Amino acid sequence: MQYFHGTNIDFVGKRQIFFIVSSLIIISGILATFVLSPVYSIDFEGGTEIAVKFDEPVDTEELRDIVDKAGFPGSEIKSFGADNQFLIRIKTFGGSQEKIKSALANSFASFDIDEDILKEDTVGPKIGGELRGQAFLAIILSVFAILIYIAFRFEFVFGLGAVAALIHDVVVTFSIIVIIHHLGWVNLEINQAILAGMLTVIGFSINDTVIIFDRIRENRERHKGMNFIKMINLSINETLSRTVNTVLTAVLVLLTIVILGGPVLRGFAFTMLVGIITGTYSSIYIASSFVIWYLEKVKKVKLDKGFSKAESSSAVRT
C-alpha cells in the first residue's frame, strides 16, 4: 500500500545536521553508560538458579513477590517445564538457596523442600564474565560479517555506510537500555533476551538499509547521468512506503508486548522497539549520508553528476 507515493523529501540535504545530532546522542549515551554502568543478569555475572514445582496453581507475580520479600529483589522468575513449575534465578551466592527454600515453605503449606526442588545450579562469576565477553564478541562479529556481505553485494563504500549505521544503532539502543533501567521505568538487566534483541536489531536494520541500497543500484542504471545525491533522495523516497509499513507493523506488535507481555518478554521487546526506531532513522539519515560524506570528503569525488559503479570502485581503491 503506497501511503507516500510521489514524495520528494530531501532526506540527505540536511545530512550535516543529522550527523551532529547523532554524534551528540552517541557521545551522551556512551558517557551515560560509563557513569551509570550496565546491570547484568546472572547470565553474564553469575548467580544461583533453583527449579521448583508446586502442587497448587501459583501465579508468577505472586512467586516474584515472595522472592523479593525474602531479600532478592529483581530476581528472574520463568516458567519451567510443566504447569506450576518455575525457574528462580538470583544474582547472589552463599546461603541464598536456603533462604529461598525457607520462604517458599513458609508461603505454601503444600511445598516440600525435599520433593518439590527439581534442581539447583550455580553460575560462577568467572563463567558469567566469559559469557559476557562472548556476547559482545558475537555482536562485533555480526557487524563485521555484514560489512563483508554488503561489500560483495554492492560496493565497499556502501558496506562502510551500512556498518556506520549499525554501530549507531547498537550504541544508541544499548545506551537507552542502560539509562531506562537506572531510571527504574523498566527492568532491563542485560541478559540473553536483550542480547538476542540486539542481534535481531542488527538484522532488521541492515535489511532496511539493503532495500534502500538496492534501489540506489537500480536507479543508477535507470537514471544514468543523474546527480548522485538527487538519486539517493529519489531512492529513499521510493522505498518510504515500504519502510513505514514494515516499521509500523513491528512497532505496534512490540509495543503491545512491552505493555502486556510481562517481565520475561519485556526486555527483548523493549530492545527491539528502540532498535527498530533507531534502525529506521539510521537507514534513512545515516547510511546513505555516510556514503556521500566518505566519497566527498575522504575520496574527493565530485557528486554533482552521475556516479557509476566503476567510478565508485576506483574511488575506493585510490
N, C-alpha and C positions, 0 to 999 in steps of 0.2 A: 504494500500500500504506500503510495507516494504522498506523504504529508508535506514534503518540502520540494516539490517539483519546480524546477526552473529557478532555484535560488542563486544569488550571486553575492554571497557573503565573502568579504575579504579576510579570510582566516589568517593568512600569513603576512598581511600588510602591517600588522602591529606586533610582529613577532618579537621585536626587541623588548616591548613592554611585558609580554608574557614570559620571556626569558628572565627578566629581572624579578617578576613576581614569583616565578617558580624557584629561582635561586634563593630568594628570601625565605620562602616556605621550607625549602630543603635545609638551609642553614639553621633556621629556627628549630626545625624538627630534630636535627642532629644534636644541637645544643640541649634541647629539652630532654632528649633520650639519655644523654650523658649525665645531666643533672638529676633526673628522676630515676634513671636506670630501669631496665626491663625487669618484670617479675616473672620468673619461670615456674612452671608447674613441676611436679615430681618427675615428669618425663625427662626433663633436662636439668634437674637439680638434685634429684634423689629423694627418697622418702619411703613410705610404707603403704602397702595396699592389702586390704582384707576383703575376701569374698564371703558374703553371708547369705543365709536363706531364712525365710520366715514361714510359719505355718498359717499365718493370718495375712489378709491383704494389708500392705503397707504402702503409703504414699511417699514418693521421692522427697518431696519438700518436708514431710514430717521427719523422715530419717535424717535429712540435712540439718534440720533444727536440733535434733538430738545430738548429732556430732558437733555442731557449733557450740552447744552448751557444755559439751564435755571438754572444751578448750581447744578445739581445732577448727576455727573459722576459715572459710574459703576452701574447704575440702571438696574433692570431686566425688560425686555420687552418680553412678551409672548403673543401668540395668545390666544384669549378668546372667545369661542363660535363660532359664525358665522364669515363669511368673514369680514375683516376690523374692527374686534373687538379685542381690546388688553387689557392686564393687565399690568399696570405700577407699579413697586414696588421699593420704595426708603427707605433708612435707616434713614431718618430724620423726626422730628416731628415739630409741631408748625408753621403753615402757609405754609407748603410745598405743600399742596393740591392746595391752591390758586395760587401759583407760577406756578404749572404745568398747571392748567386750563388756566391761562393767556397766557402762552407760546403756548399752543395748539390753543387758539382762535386767537392769532396773526399770527400763521403759516398757519392756514387753514380757509379760508373765510367762508366755509360752516359749521364750527364747532360751535355748540350751547351748551353753558355750561349747561343750564337747561335741555336740551333734550338728549344730547349725553354722559352725565356722567351716566353710568349704576349702579355703586356702589362705595362707599368709605369705607375703613376699616382701622383700626389702630391696630397693634400688639404691646402691651406694652413691655418694656424691661424685666419685670419680667416674663411674659409669654414666651418670647424668651429664657430667661435663663433656664426656666423649660424644654422647648423643647430641648435645647442643652444637658441638663443633661440626659434626656430620650434617646436621640440619642446615646450618649456614653454608656449608660446602655444597650441599645439594642445590641451594638457590643460586650460588655463584656459577656452578657448572651448567645449570639450565640456561642462564643468561648467555654464557659463552657458547653453548650449543646453538642457541638461537642466532647469535652473530654469524656463525658458520653457515647455518641454513639460509639466512637472508642473503648473505654474500654470494652463495651459489645460485639461489633462485632469482635474485635481482642483480645487484652490484654491491661491492664492498661498502661504498659510501652510504647506501641505504641500510646496510647492516649496522653501521655506526649509528645512524639515526634511530633505528629500532632499539638498539641497546641503550642509547641515551634516554629514550622514553621509558624503558623497563627499569633502569636504575632509578629514575624519577619516581615511578610507581611504587617500587619496593621501599624506598627510603621514606616517602610520604606516608604510605599505608602503615608501615611499622611504627613511625613516629606518632601517628594519630592513635594507634592501638595503645602505646605506652602512656600517652597523655590522658586518654579517656579512662584507662584503668586507674591511674593515680587520682583522677578526679572523683572516682567512685561511682560513675554513672553506670558502667557495665563491668562485670568481672571478666577481664581479658588477660589472664595469666598466659604466658607464651607456652603453648602445649602442642601436641601433634596435630590437633584440629586446626589451630591457627597456622601452623606450618603448611598443612595441606591447602588452606585457604590462600596463603601467599603464593604457592606454586600454581594454583588454579588461576589466580590473578595474572600471573605472568603469561599463562597460556591464553587467557581471554584477551589481554591487552595486545599481545602480538598478533592475534587473529584479526582484530580491528585494524591494526597498523598494516598488516599484509593486504587487506582489502583495499585500503587507500593506495598503497604502493602498486598493487596490481592494476588499479585504474590509471595511475600515472603512467605505467608502462604501456597500456593500451592507447592512451591519449597521445603519447609520444610518436606512435606510429600513425595514429588517425589525424593528428594536427601537426604535421611536420612544419617546422619553422615558427611555431607559436612561442611567445615569450614563456620561458620555463617556469617563472614564478606564477604567471597567469594560469599556466597549465596545472600547477599544483592546486591552486584555488579551485579551478574547474573540477578537478578530480575529487577533492574533498566535498564540494557541493553536490556532485553527482552521487556520492555514496552516503550523503547525510541522512536520507530517509531510512536506509538500511541500518545505519548506526543508531539512530534514535529508536527505531522499532525494537532492535535487539536489546539495547540498554534498558529501555522502559520495562520490557518484559522481565528481564532479570532482576531489576531493582524492585519491582512490585513483589516478586516471589521472595526475594531475600529480606525485604522489609517486613513481610508477614512472618518469616521465620524468626527474625530478630525479636519481634514483639511477642509472638505466641509460641515459639519453638522450645522455650525452656533453656536452662543453663548449659545443657550438653551440646546443643546445636548453635547456641547464640554466638560463641566465639568464631566459629567457621563462617557463619552467615554475616556477621558484622565485618569480618575481614574482607569477605567477598564484596559486600556492599560498598565499603570505602574504596576497595581496589578497583572495582568496575567503574565507579565515577571518576576516580583518578586516572585510570587507564584510558577512558574515553577522551578525557581532556588532553592527555599526553599524545594520543594518537592523532588528534586534530591539530593541536597547537605546538607540540614539541618535536615529534619525529620528523615531519616534513620540513619544519623550520630549521631543525638542526642540519639537515641535508643542505639547505640553502646557505646557512651560515658556513658550513665546512667548505663548500665549493667556492664561495665568495671570499672568505677571509683566509682560509688555510691554503687552498689551491689557486686562488686568484683567478677564478674562471668568471667571465662576464656572462651573466644570465639574462641579458636583455634581448636574447634571440632564442631560437630553438636549440636544444641541448641534446645531442644524440647520445646513444649508448656508447659508441666508440669514443666520443669526446670525454664522457664521464670516466670510462675505463682508463683513458690516457691520463686524465687528471689525477686519478688515484695512484697511478704508477710513478708520476713525476714527483 
